[in-house]
Amino acid sequence: MAMARRDGGFFQGARIMFYLVTPNETSFPREDDVPKYVQEATPFFIGLILLEMLAGWLKTGRSVGSVSDGTTSISAGMVSRLPHLFIRSLEVSTYVYFWENFHVLELPWDSAWTWWLGFLGVDFCYYWVHRCAHELNILWAAHQVHHSSDYYNLSTALRQSVTQQCASWIFYLPLALVMPPSVFAVHVQFNLLYQFWIHTEVVRDLGPLEWVLNTPSHHRVHHGRNPYCIDKNYGGTLIIWDRLFGTFAPESEKVVYGLVHPVHSFDILSVQFHYYPYVWRKYWRAKGLVHKLSAIFKGPSWRPGLPRLGDRSEVPKVTGKEVPLDSLWSPATQAYVTAHFFLLLGVYNDLFASKAMLSQMTVLLVTSYVFFSLTSLGYIIDQRPNASIVETLRCALMMLLQRYGFIRPLVASLSVPIEAFTSLSMLYWAVQSGSHLMVGKRKQQ
């Protein structure tokens, strides 16, 4: 089988989103030859999200999500990819190291049999990655990010953890005994991309395919906080592993989405890291070494006297009438956050596209700006008391980075209007900050 061509065009990119590719077009001799499929999928993410919004509106007459929730989900996805600007994916890099030092058999990279074995092997390992991420408290601290939305739509798929890959690589190492890294690098990306489209309520049922594939119906159950949904349907591309290992549940009553104990925040720092202090407190308060280790390595709901995964009867009941968390903010503020968020997306995409030509210091500076900006916009959505001060500083930083060429608009002709918009934004938030300080001083008097 010949080496696959790197550029398969639009139609191959669309097929990749649904794993509809062949071994002949996606096999490579070295892991460095494997395209960055996830990074190249951004236009398809955006296109499918817009298509879902249209289909959802036509089907139900209402929105499939909210500006605040969608912004937070995409922000989490952006943050989860920022470490890749400095280091290669831990899953791939550790896999390559393990392969180079410990593999016992080298399956041919250009064999269709190897490709299909890679498909099954990666999906099987992902099942256990995912299951342990729900059943081990310390891993749940990372994975809970993905379940923190009260909505279930395609933007929810992008709500990923920045810390989960710190442990997920361990589960794929057995494959490195026989599977070439290039085959693994292909399938670990395809497995992730396939899971994007199943985060939707627009698609209800896929008929006989429901027996084999992970589908929107199965994955809706996985994201539910109804008692029958807890710890079910861990599969990535295939649902057969859940059927084999007793973790499958069909969709029945109306699914209520989100965490059993919701975050109640759109701040990206809270969404990403709020659970770690809880794990630490649980560990610190536990009596004795056994209970301390159990607080880390048993289920999130475990406590002394309960089974490893806790007591399912203690899961808070749902009525089906729960209302998703949303921010009570004005249309003008929504428009402001949306406009600045799209400007930030341009900076983010340009950063990834240009990182090879930028110094490490520039990459670090712009990465810090992106993270600071996402935090500031989250403060505005949450309507934090200090949001005006933080946003004033962010706008000032944005103006400096624009002035000295560290960030640039996607369309050069928009440079002057964007600078003017940034200046007006900084002035507005500076006035707001002054007003808040004056009110604070009056209260103290």
N, C-alpha and C positions, 0 to 999 in steps of 0.2 A: 504494500500500500504506500503510495507516494505521500510526501509531506504535505500537509494542508496549506492552502494559501492563507495569509494573514488577513487579507481584506475580502470579506465575502459580500459586502454591500448591505443595503438596507434590508433586503428580504431575509438574508441570513441572520442579521441582527434581530429581526422580529421573531424568527423561528427559535433563536436561542432563548428568548424569554420564556418559551414554553417547552424547552428541552427537545425541540423538533429538529435535531441535527443528526448527522451520520458520523461514524468513525472516520470515514475517508476525509471529511472536511474539517475535522477538529482533532487531528492527531499530530503531535510535534515531537521531534527528537530530543529537545532540551526544554527545561522549564522556562528558560529565558526567551524562548521562541513563542511561548503561549501568550496570546493577546490579553490585554487587561479588559476582559469582557465586562466586568462590573462597572469599571470606570467609563467604558464606552456606551453603557446602557442608559446614561442620563436622558438622552432625547426620548427613549422609549418609556422611561419612568414618567416623564412629563406628559407625553402623548396619551398614555393609558390612564393617567390620573384625570386629565381633561375629558377623555372619552367616558370614564366612569361617572364624572360629574354630570355630563350631558345625559347619559343613559339613566342615571338615578333620578334626575329631574323629570325626564319624560315618563319614567315608570311610576314614580311615587308623587311627583309634584313638590318635592322638598329636597333640600341639600343633603348630600351624603356625609357631610362633616361640618366643621366650622373653621373660620380663619385662624382662631387662636390655637385650636388643636392641630390643624394641619401644619401651621408654622412650627409648632413645637416638635411634631413628628419629623419633619424634614430637617429641623435644626439638630435633632438627636442623630439623624443619619449623617449629617455633615460632620459633627463632632466625632462620630465613630470612625470616620475615614481619615481624620487629621493625622494620627500617628503614622499612617502610610507614607506621609511626606518625608519621614526621617528613616524609617526602617521598613523592610519588606514584611508582608504579612507573617506573623508568628507561626501560623499554621503551615505556610509554605516553607519558610526558612528553617524551622525545626525539622520538618519532614525531609528536606534536602540533606541536612546534617545527618539525620538518623540513617537515611538511605546510603549516603556515601561511606558511612562507618560500620553499618550493621546489616545491610541487606544480605540475604542468604540465597536468593534466586532473582534473576533479572528477566522478567517477562518482556517480550518484544514490544516496544512502544508503538510499532506500526501494525500490530495485529488487532483485528476487529474483536477477537475474543478478549484481549487485554482491555480494550476500551469498555466492553460491556461488563467485564469483571470490575473495572474501576467504577462504573455507574452504580453497580450493586454494592460494592464495598464502601464507597463514600456515603451512600445513603444509609447503609446499615450503621456505620460509625456515627453519622449525624443523629440517628435515632437515639443512640446512647448519650451523645453530647447533650441533646435536648432534654432527654429524660432526667439525666443527672442535674441539669441546670434548674429543674423544678424540684428535685428531691433532695438536694444538698443545699443547705441554707447559704453557705458562702458563695456558691455558684448562682443561686437565685438572686443574690444581691446585685449581680451584674444583669442577669436575664430579665429581672422585673421591669427594666426599662421598656422592653418590647411590649409588655402587657399593660403599661401605665395609661394608655388611652381609653377613654370611655366610648370612643367611636371604633368602628371597624370598617376601614376603607383602604384603598391602595396606599395612601400616605402613611397609614399605620405600619405597613411593611418596612418603611424606611426608618422607623423608630428603633434604632439599634444601640447597643451598649458599647461604650469605648473600652470597657475592661473585659468583656467576655472572652476575647481571643487569648487572654492571658492564661486560660486554662483549657480551652477547647482543643488546642493542638495536641494535647496528650492522647486524646481518644483516637486520633488518626494514625498514630505511630505504628500500630501493628501492620497497616497496609504497606509501610515503607520497607518491610522485610522482603517484599516481592514486586511491588508496583512502582514503575518508574515515576519520578517526580513530575514529569510533564503530563502524564495521564492524570495524576492527582490534581495538579494545578488547573486542569481543564474542568474536571468534574466538581471540585469544591466550589468553583464559581457558578457552574450551571445549576448545581443544587440550590444555591442561594438565590439565583435569578428566577428559577421556577417558582419559588415560594412567594415572589412578589405578587403575581396575579391572583393568587388564591385568597388574598386579603380583600374580599369584597362581598357585599350583600346583593349585588346586582345579579350574579349568577347563582341560581338556586340549586340545580341538580344536574349531574352529568350521566345519569342512567347507569348502564353496566360498568362504566369506568370507575364508579364509586367503590367498587369492590377491590380495585387494585391501586388506583392513584390517590394521593392526597388531593383533596378538592376544596373549593370554598366552603362547602357544607361541613366537611370534616374539620376544617381549620377554624370555622366559626365556633364550633364546640370547644376547641382548644383555647380560644381566647375568652371563653365565658367564665363568669364567676358564679353561675348557678352551681349548686352542689353536684349535679350529675356531670358537670363539665370539668371539675377540678382534676388535674393530673391525668388528662386523657389526650389521645391523638397527637403523639409526638412526631410522627413521620415527617420527612422532608418532601421527597418526590413521591414515594410509595407509602401506602397505608397498610401494607401487608405485615410490617413489623409490629404494629399495634395489634393487629388481629392475632398474630402469633404469640405475643407476649402478654396479652390480656389487658392492654391499656386502651382498647378501642371503645368509643361510645358514639352511636349515631345521633344526629341532630333531632331533637324532639320538641320540647317546649321552647318558647321564645328565649333566645340567648341574651343575657345582659353582660355587656363587655366591661373589661377593666380589672383592676386589682381588687381583691377582697377588702383590703384596707387602702382606699385611694390616696394618691399623693396630694390632691387639691392644690396643684401649682402648675404653671406653665414655664417656670424658670428652669433652664436647661441644667443648671447645677443641681437643683433639687431632684429633677427627674433622673439624672444620671447617678447621683451619689447618695441620696437620702437614706438608703437602706443600710449602708455600711455602718453608720453610727449605731443603728438598732442592733446589728449583729454584735458589735463590740459591747454594747450594754448587756445584751443577753449573755454573752460569754463572761463578762466581768461579774455579773450577779449570780451566775451558776455556782453551786457548791460542789467542790471536789473535781478532780481531773476528768473523770468519766463524764460528768454532766457538762463540764466546760467544752470538751471535745464534741459532745452530742449537740451542743448549741451551735456548733460550726458545721458539723457533717451530717446531721439528721435534717429532717424536713423543716420548712419555715414555720409550720404550726406545732412542731414538737415542743413539749415541755415535760418535766419529770412526771412519770406515771402514765404517759400516753404512748401509743405505738410510734414507730419510727417516723411516720408521716403525719402524726397528729390524729385528731379525731374529726372525721368528716362531718359529723353531726354538729360540730361547733362552727362550721362555716356560716356566716350571716345569711339569713334567708333573703331571697329576692322576690319582688312582686311582679316584675315585668313592666312596672310603671316608673322605674328610675329614670331620672333626667341626666344626660351627660353633662359633665362639668363644662362651663363656658364662662367667658369673661364679660362682665357688663360694661362694655366700653362703647364709646361713640363711633359712628361711621367714619368721622374724620380721623380718629386715632387708628382705626382699622386700616384706613387708606394709607396713613403715614407709615405704619409698621409694614404693610405690604410693599410699599414703594421702596423703603430702605432694605427690606429683606431681598427683593429682587436685585437691587444694586449689589448686595452682599453676595448673592449667588453668582453674579458675574465675576466678582473678585475671587471667589472660591474656585470656580471652574478655570479661570485664568491661572490661578496659582498651581493647580494640578497640571495644566497643560504646559506651563513654562518652568516648572521646578528644575528641570535639567540645566536650564540656562541661568538660574539664579544662584546667588551665594547662599550658604547655609544661614548666614545672619539675616539676609532678606527673607528667606523662607520662614525662619523663626519669627521675625517681626510681623509679617503678614498673617501667619498662623495665629499669633497672639491676638492680633486685631480681629480676626474672624471670630475667635472664641469669645473675646470681650464683647463684640457686637451682638452675638447670639445671646449672651447673658443680659446685656442691656435691653434688648428687645423683649426678652422674657420678663424683665422687671416691669416694662411698660404694660405688657399684657396682664400681669399680675396686679398692676396698679400699686406697686410698692411705694412707700413714702419717699425713698431715696432715688426713685427712677429718674426724676428730672435732673438731678446732679450727675448721675452716672451717664445719662444720655448726652448731657452737655459735654462731658469729657470725651465721650465716644465721637461726637460730631467734630470736636476740635482735633482729635487724633486723625479722623478721616480726612479733614482738610489738609493736615500736614503731610499725610501719606500721598494724597493726590498732588500736592504742590511739588513734592520732591520725586515724583514718578514711581513710587513703590506700588501704587495701585492705579489702574487705568480703566476707563469705561470700555465696554465691548465695542461701542461705536464711537470713534474718535471725535466726531462732530458734536457729540453730546457732552463733551468735557466741560464746556463753560456753563451750560444749564445745570449740570449735576453739581458743580462747585457752588453755583448760586443757591440751589436747593439745600445743599449742606450748610451754607452760611445762614440761611433763614431758619433752618432746623436748629442750629446751635443757638441762635439769638432767641428763638421761642423758648427752648428749654432753659436757657440762662435766666430769662424773665421768670419762668415758672419756679426755678430754684430760688431766686431772690424772694419771690412771694412766700414760698414755704418757710424760708428762714425768718422772714418778718413775722409770720404767724406764730412760729415757734418761740420767738423772743417775747411776743405779747403774752403768750400763755405762761411763760416763765415769770413774767412780771405780775 
